[in-house]
């Protein structure tokens, strides 16, 4: 994920796809639950990002 040769003129055209790839990987690595599960856990008083 290196931006040696940007494809577009605007930074957002180049950075957005790289940011998306990074976030998709981080969600898996950090075990971020989907919104519906996360909100249900928060409503029940649990901490969805707590580690055991």
C-alpha positions as CSV (number, residue, x, y, z in Angstrom):
1,X,0.0,0.0,0.0
2,X,2.4,2.6,-1.2
3,X,1.4,5.7,-3.2
4,X,4.5,6.0,-5.4
5,X,2.6,6.8,-8.5
6,X,-0.8,8.4,-7.8
7,X,-3.4,7.5,-10.4
8,X,-5.5,10.7,-10.2
9,X,-5.0,14.4,-9.8
10,X,-6.9,14.7,-6.4
11,X,-5.4,13.1,-3.3
12,X,-8.8,11.6,-2.4
13,X,-8.9,9.7,-5.6
14,X,-5.6,8.0,-4.7
15,X,-5.9,7.8,-0.9
16,X,-9.5,6.6,-0.6
17,X,-9.0,3.1,-2.1
18,X,-5.9,2.6,0.0
19,X,-7.7,3.7,3.2
20,X,-10.5,1.3,2.4
21,X,-8.2,-1.6,2.1
22,X,-6.5,-0.7,5.3
23,X,-9.8,-0.4,7.2
24,X,-11.1,-3.7,5.8
25,X,-8.1,-5.4,7.2
26,X,-8.1,-3.6,10.5
27,X,-11.8,-4.5,11.1
28,X,-10.8,-8.2,10.8
29,X,-7.6,-8.0,12.9
30,X,-9.2,-5.9,15.7
31,X,-12.3,-8.1,15.6
32,X,-14.7,-5.2,15.3
33,X,-18.3,-6.5,15.5
34,X,-20.9,-5.5,13.0
35,X,-23.1,-2.5,14.0
36,X,-26.2,-4.6,14.8
37,X,-24.2,-6.8,17.3
38,X,-22.2,-3.8,18.7
39,X,-25.4,-1.8,19.3
40,X,-27.1,-4.7,21.0
41,X,-24.1,-5.3,23.2
42,X,-24.0,-1.6,24.2
43,X,-27.8,-1.6,24.9
44,X,-27.3,-4.5,27.3
45,X,-24.5,-2.8,29.1
46,X,-21.7,-4.9,27.7
47,X,-18.6,-3.4,26.2
48,X,-18.3,-4.6,22.6
49,X,-14.6,-3.7,22.3
50,X,-13.6,-5.3,25.6
51,X,-11.0,-8.0,25.5
52,X,-11.2,-11.2,27.6
